[in-house]
């Protein structure tokens, strides 16, 4: 616009330009909001409204208000979404022009949950052990960086689990499996021993050693395995040693004429059992023919081990009685029920004692003025 003015004599003296502002009621709305239609919990997102220059007094709002916190500057707004909120949200902005307030512009969007991933705690295992990798998520399928989640690492290893969401990206967490070394254990070799021998169980380790028996000086009656366990930092390793007891079973056979023992690759020595055992000189074979009835035993040495038999009673089937010049016959022999003892001539008194092989008196019988005695052995146990 230009203005003209005159002097006191009504003459035009010049033209002065003049700038003027003419009020306008356009636009009739604030403008369109631009931004993302999908956001994630805890994110900060920028929004802007394309308002005209004569739109002022912007006021931004969220419905619901707890969805996030707005920081605005004119036509621009920054929103930090609440980490606990998910769902639909309406963002609105109001403004005014020289003619007054304008109706709000709105923008609808959705706040999605961020992926949630819960992993097992990191653990320590012993070398050779297995552990199951465990993770859970309500946001999708969990994928580990290994195909099989039952793992047995040979060294400390970090494993990663990932869960993905359509709008809020991936969530990754790691778990560390620490592998502790096993202790070393050196155990004694298997050992052969004689019956009744004592052997000390021995082992070495960089850990604490325990055996499956309280006393490490053992004397097993039969071949037995013993287990040693070494423990270091809660990791254990075990090994076994076998104590092999050499078999020395003796079978002494008694016949009317001799005693014999069954044992191969052995040496022998026969003894009398009257009181303390006495060596019978020269009787060093598996067969022995006593010259008189009595109790006898044999020692057998084989493979470095010596075993003494029990005392065995030997009864000759017929003997000459030196004192009475009697010949005695016993029949039948052997027997399991009745047996008859016959003298070569009548005796005024016959006194008979019967013993078992262990020297225990089983019964006694006497008979006057006779040359024979009949015995009923049916109730007497064998031996």
C-alpha positions as CSV (number, residue, x, y, z in Angstrom):
1,X,0.0,0.0,0.0
2,X,1.2,3.6,-0.8
3,X,0.1,6.8,0.9
4,X,0.2,10.3,-0.6
5,X,0.2,13.5,1.3
6,X,0.1,17.3,0.4
7,X,1.6,20.5,1.8
8,X,-0.2,23.5,3.3
9,X,-0.8,24.8,-0.2
10,X,-2.5,21.6,-1.2
11,X,0.2,20.5,-3.4
12,X,1.3,16.9,-3.7
13,X,4.7,16.6,-2.1
14,X,5.4,12.8,-2.3
15,X,4.4,9.2,-2.0
16,X,5.3,7.1,1.1
17,X,5.0,3.3,1.0
18,X,3.2,1.7,4.0
19,X,3.2,-2.0,5.0
20,X,-0.1,-3.3,6.5
21,X,-1.2,-6.8,7.7
22,X,-4.7,-7.9,6.8
23,X,-6.3,-10.5,9.2
24,X,-7.1,-13.9,7.6
25,X,-9.2,-16.8,8.9
26,X,-7.3,-19.4,6.8
27,X,-6.6,-22.3,7.4
28,X,-9.6,-23.7,9.1
29,X,-7.7,-26.6,10.7
30,X,-4.3,-27.0,12.3
31,X,-2.8,-29.3,9.7
32,X,-1.8,-33.0,9.2
33,X,0.3,-34.8,11.7
34,X,3.1,-36.9,10.4
35,X,4.9,-39.7,12.2
36,X,5.0,-43.5,12.7
37,X,1.9,-45.7,13.0
38,X,3.6,-48.4,15.1
39,X,5.8,-47.6,18.0
40,X,7.4,-49.7,20.8
41,X,7.3,-49.5,24.6
42,X,10.0,-47.2,26.0
43,X,10.9,-45.6,22.6
44,X,11.1,-41.9,21.9
45,X,9.3,-40.9,18.7
46,X,9.2,-37.6,16.8
47,X,5.9,-36.1,15.4
48,X,5.2,-32.9,13.4
49,X,2.2,-31.1,12.1
50,X,2.4,-29.3,8.7
51,X,0.6,-26.1,10.0
52,X,0.5,-22.7,8.1
53,X,2.6,-19.8,9.2
54,X,-0.4,-18.0,10.8
55,X,-1.2,-21.0,13.0
56,X,0.0,-20.6,16.6
57,X,-0.6,-21.7,20.1
58,X,0.0,-25.5,19.5
59,X,-1.2,-27.8,22.2
60,X,-0.3,-31.5,22.0
61,X,-2.2,-34.3,23.8
62,X,-2.4,-38.1,24.2
63,X,-5.4,-40.3,24.7
64,X,-4.9,-42.1,27.0
65,X,-2.5,-39.7,28.7
66,X,-0.6,-42.4,30.5
67,X,0.7,-43.8,27.1
68,X,3.7,-41.5,27.2
69,X,5.2,-38.1,28.0
70,X,5.1,-35.3,25.4
71,X,7.9,-32.7,25.0
72,X,6.7,-30.2,22.4
73,X,7.9,-27.0,20.7
74,X,5.4,-25.5,18.4
75,X,4.5,-27.7,15.5
76,X,7.0,-30.4,16.7
77,X,6.5,-32.9,19.4
78,X,8.7,-35.6,20.9
79,X,7.0,-38.5,22.8
80,X,8.7,-40.9,25.1
81,X,6.3,-44.0,25.3
82,X,5.7,-45.5,28.7
83,X,7.6,-48.8,29.1
84,X,4.6,-50.3,30.8
85,X,2.0,-49.3,28.2
86,X,0.8,-51.1,25.1
87,X,-2.2,-50.6,22.9
88,X,-4.0,-48.0,20.7
89,X,-3.2,-44.3,21.2
90,X,-4.6,-41.1,19.7
91,X,-2.3,-38.1,19.3
92,X,-3.9,-34.8,18.9
93,X,-2.7,-31.2,18.4
94,X,-4.7,-28.0,18.7
95,X,-3.8,-24.5,17.5
96,X,-5.3,-21.1,16.7
97,X,-5.2,-18.4,13.9
98,X,-6.0,-14.7,14.1
99,X,-9.6,-15.6,14.0
100,X,-9.5,-17.9,17.0
101,X,-9.1,-21.6,18.0
102,X,-8.9,-24.3,15.4
103,X,-10.3,-27.8,15.7
104,X,-7.6,-30.4,16.7
105,X,-5.9,-32.7,14.2
106,X,-5.5,-36.3,15.3
107,X,-3.2,-39.2,14.6
108,X,-3.9,-42.8,15.5
109,X,-1.1,-45.3,16.2
110,X,-0.4,-48.5,18.2
111,X,2.2,-49.0,20.9
112,X,3.6,-52.6,20.7
113,X,5.4,-54.5,23.5
114,X,9.1,-54.8,23.1
115,X,10.3,-58.4,23.0
116,X,10.7,-60.0,26.4
117,X,13.3,-62.7,26.9
118,X,14.1,-64.5,30.2
119,X,17.2,-66.7,30.4
120,X,18.5,-69.1,32.9
121,X,21.3,-67.8,35.1
122,X,24.9,-68.5,34.1
123,X,26.1,-71.7,35.6
124,X,29.3,-73.6,36.2
125,X,29.5,-77.3,35.3
126,X,32.2,-80.0,35.6
127,X,34.0,-81.2,32.5
128,X,31.9,-83.8,30.7
129,X,28.6,-82.8,32.2
130,X,25.6,-81.7,30.2
131,X,23.3,-78.7,30.8
132,X,20.0,-77.7,29.1
133,X,19.9,-74.1,27.8
134,X,16.6,-72.7,29.0
135,X,14.8,-69.5,27.8
136,X,11.3,-68.2,27.8
137,X,9.4,-65.4,26.0
138,X,5.9,-64.3,25.5
139,X,6.9,-62.4,22.4
140,X,7.7,-65.1,20.0
141,X,10.0,-68.1,19.3
142,X,13.3,-68.2,21.0
143,X,16.3,-69.1,18.8
144,X,19.6,-70.1,20.3
145,X,23.0,-69.9,18.4
146,X,23.2,-73.7,18.7
147,X,20.9,-76.4,17.2
148,X,20.8,-78.6,20.3
149,X,20.1,-76.9,23.6
150,X,21.5,-79.8,25.5
151,X,25.1,-78.8,25.6
152,X,28.3,-80.2,27.0
153,X,31.1,-77.6,26.2
154,X,34.7,-78.6,26.7
155,X,35.6,-75.1,27.8
156,X,33.8,-72.0,29.1
157,X,31.3,-70.9,26.4
158,X,28.9,-68.0,25.9
159,X,25.5,-68.9,24.4
160,X,23.1,-66.4,22.8
161,X,19.3,-66.5,22.6
162,X,17.2,-64.2,20.4
163,X,13.5,-63.5,20.2
164,X,12.1,-61.4,17.4
165,X,9.0,-59.2,17.1
166,X,7.3,-57.7,14.0
167,X,7.5,-54.1,15.0
168,X,10.0,-53.8,17.8
169,X,13.0,-55.7,16.5
170,X,15.1,-58.4,18.2
171,X,15.9,-59.0,21.8
172,X,19.1,-60.9,22.5
173,X,20.5,-62.2,25.8
174,X,23.5,-64.3,26.7
175,X,24.3,-67.0,29.3
176,X,27.8,-68.2,30.2
177,X,28.5,-71.9,30.9
178,X,31.7,-72.1,32.9
179,X,33.5,-75.5,32.6
180,X,35.5,-76.6,35.6
181,X,38.3,-79.2,35.0
182,X,38.1,-82.6,36.6
183,X,40.7,-83.7,39.1
184,X,43.2,-86.3,38.0
185,X,43.2,-89.6,39.8
186,X,45.9,-92.4,39.7
187,X,44.8,-95.6,41.4
188,X,46.8,-98.7,42.3
189,X,46.7,-101.6,39.8
190,X,44.7,-104.7,40.4
191,X,46.4,-107.0,42.9
192,X,46.3,-110.7,43.6
193,X,46.5,-111.7,47.3
194,X,46.4,-114.9,49.3
195,X,43.4,-115.8,51.5
196,X,43.4,-113.8,54.7
197,X,46.2,-111.4,53.4
198,X,45.8,-107.7,54.1
199,X,46.4,-105.1,51.4
200,X,46.4,-101.2,51.7
201,X,44.3,-99.4,49.1
202,X,46.3,-96.6,47.5
203,X,45.6,-93.7,45.1
204,X,46.9,-90.2,44.3
205,X,45.1,-87.1,43.1
206,X,45.2,-83.3,43.1
207,X,41.8,-83.4,44.9
208,X,40.4,-85.0,48.0
209,X,40.3,-88.8,47.8
210,X,37.6,-90.9,49.4
211,X,37.1,-94.7,49.2
212,X,33.9,-96.7,49.4
213,X,35.2,-98.3,52.6
214,X,36.1,-96.7,55.9
215,X,39.4,-98.7,56.4
216,X,41.8,-98.7,53.5
217,X,43.6,-101.8,54.9
218,X,41.4,-104.5,53.5
219,X,41.3,-108.3,53.7
220,X,38.5,-109.5,51.5
221,X,37.3,-113.1,51.7
222,X,36.5,-113.1,48.0
223,X,37.6,-111.1,44.9
224,X,36.3,-107.6,45.5
225,X,36.3,-104.2,43.7
226,X,37.0,-101.0,45.6
227,X,36.2,-97.5,44.3
228,X,38.2,-94.3,44.9
229,X,36.7,-90.9,44.2
230,X,38.7,-87.7,43.8
231,X,36.8,-84.4,44.3
232,X,38.1,-80.9,43.4
233,X,35.9,-77.7,43.3
234,X,32.8,-79.9,43.5
235,X,33.9,-82.0,40.5
236,X,34.5,-85.7,40.9
237,X,36.2,-88.5,39.1
238,X,36.2,-92.2,40.1
239,X,38.1,-95.4,39.4
240,X,38.2,-98.9,40.7
241,X,40.8,-101.4,41.7
242,X,40.1,-105.2,42.0
243,X,41.6,-107.2,44.8
244,X,41.7,-110.7,43.5
245,X,41.8,-113.4,46.1
246,X,43.5,-116.5,44.9
247,X,41.3,-119.6,45.3
248,X,42.7,-122.3,47.5
249,X,39.9,-124.7,48.0
250,X,41.0,-128.0,49.6
251,X,39.3,-131.3,49.3
252,X,40.8,-134.0,51.6
253,X,39.6,-137.5,50.6
254,X,39.8,-140.3,53.2
255,X,39.8,-144.0,52.2
256,X,40.4,-147.1,54.3
257,X,44.1,-147.0,53.3
258,X,45.1,-143.4,52.9
259,X,44.3,-139.7,52.9
260,X,44.7,-137.6,49.8
261,X,44.2,-134.0,48.8
262,X,43.2,-132.7,45.3
263,X,45.4,-129.7,44.3
264,X,47.3,-129.1,41.1
265,X,50.7,-127.4,40.8
266,X,51.2,-127.4,44.5
267,X,53.5,-128.6,47.3
268,X,52.3,-130.5,50.4
269,X,53.2,-131.2,54.0
270,X,51.2,-133.5,56.2
271,X,50.8,-132.9,60.0
272,X,49.5,-134.8,63.0
273,X,46.7,-133.0,65.0
274,X,47.5,-134.4,68.5
275,X,47.7,-131.1,70.4
276,X,49.8,-128.8,68.4
277,X,50.3,-129.7,64.8
278,X,53.5,-131.6,64.2
279,X,55.2,-132.1,60.9
280,X,55.3,-135.7,59.7
281,X,58.8,-135.9,58.2
282,X,58.9,-137.0,54.6
283,X,55.1,-136.8,54.0
284,X,55.2,-134.1,51.3
285,X,53.0,-135.6,48.6
286,X,49.3,-135.4,47.9
287,X,48.7,-138.9,49.2
288,X,49.5,-140.0,52.8
289,X,49.0,-143.5,54.3
290,X,48.9,-143.2,58.1
291,X,50.2,-146.2,60.0
292,X,47.6,-145.7,62.7
293,X,44.2,-144.1,63.2
294,X,44.2,-140.5,64.3
295,X,43.6,-136.9,63.3
296,X,45.7,-135.5,60.5
297,X,46.0,-132.2,58.5
298,X,47.8,-131.1,55.3
299,X,49.2,-127.7,54.3
300,X,49.1,-126.9,50.6
301,X,51.3,-124.2,49.0
302,X,50.4,-123.0,45.6
303,X,51.1,-119.7,43.8
304,X,52.8,-118.2,46.8
305,X,49.9,-119.0,49.1
306,X,49.7,-121.6,51.9
307,X,46.5,-123.0,53.3
308,X,46.1,-125.5,56.1
309,X,43.2,-128.0,56.0
310,X,41.0,-128.9,58.9
311,X,42.0,-131.9,61.0
312,X,40.6,-135.0,59.4
313,X,40.1,-138.3,61.4
314,X,41.5,-141.3,59.8
315,X,40.3,-144.8,60.9
316,X,42.0,-147.9,59.5
317,X,39.5,-150.6,58.6
318,X,41.5,-153.4,60.3
319,X,44.3,-153.1,62.7
320,X,46.4,-155.4,64.9
321,X,46.1,-154.5,68.6
322,X,49.6,-154.9,70.0
323,X,48.5,-154.8,73.6
324,X,45.9,-157.6,73.3
325,X,47.1,-159.3,70.1
326,X,43.6,-158.7,68.7
327,X,42.7,-158.3,65.1
328,X,39.8,-156.0,64.5
329,X,37.6,-156.0,61.5
330,X,35.0,-153.2,60.8
331,X,32.3,-153.7,58.2
332,X,30.8,-152.4,56.1
333,X,33.1,-149.4,55.6
334,X,32.0,-146.9,54.6
335,X,28.4,-147.0,55.9
336,X,25.5,-144.7,56.6
337,X,23.5,-146.8,59.1
338,X,24.7,-150.0,60.7
339,X,28.3,-151.2,61.2
340,X,29.8,-154.2,63.0
341,X,33.1,-154.4,64.8
342,X,34.5,-158.0,65.1
343,X,37.4,-159.1,67.3
344,X,39.5,-162.1,66.5
345,X,38.7,-163.5,70.0
346,X,36.3,-162.8,72.8
347,X,37.1,-159.9,75.1
348,X,35.9,-159.5,78.7
349,X,34.9,-155.9,78.1
350,X,34.6,-153.9,74.8
351,X,34.4,-150.1,75.3
352,X,33.8,-148.2,72.1
353,X,33.9,-144.4,71.5
354,X,32.8,-142.8,68.2
355,X,34.1,-139.4,67.1
356,X,33.4,-137.2,64.1
357,X,36.0,-135.9,61.7
358,X,36.4,-132.8,64.0
359,X,37.3,-134.9,67.0
360,X,33.9,-134.4,68.7
361,X,32.6,-137.4,70.7
362,X,29.3,-138.6,69.1
363,X,28.5,-141.5,71.4
364,X,29.9,-144.3,73.5
365,X,29.0,-148.0,73.8
366,X,30.3,-150.9,75.9
367,X,29.7,-154.7,75.8
368,X,30.8,-157.4,78.2
369,X,32.2,-160.9,77.2
370,X,31.8,-160.6,73.5
371,X,33.8,-160.7,70.3
372,X,31.7,-158.2,68.3
373,X,29.8,-155.0,68.7
374,X,26.9,-153.8,66.4
375,X,26.5,-150.0,66.0
376,X,23.5,-148.1,64.6
377,X,24.8,-144.9,62.9
378,X,21.5,-143.9,61.2
379,X,21.0,-140.9,63.6
380,X,24.6,-139.8,63.4
381,X,25.3,-137.0,60.8
382,X,27.8,-137.7,58.0
383,X,31.4,-137.0,58.9
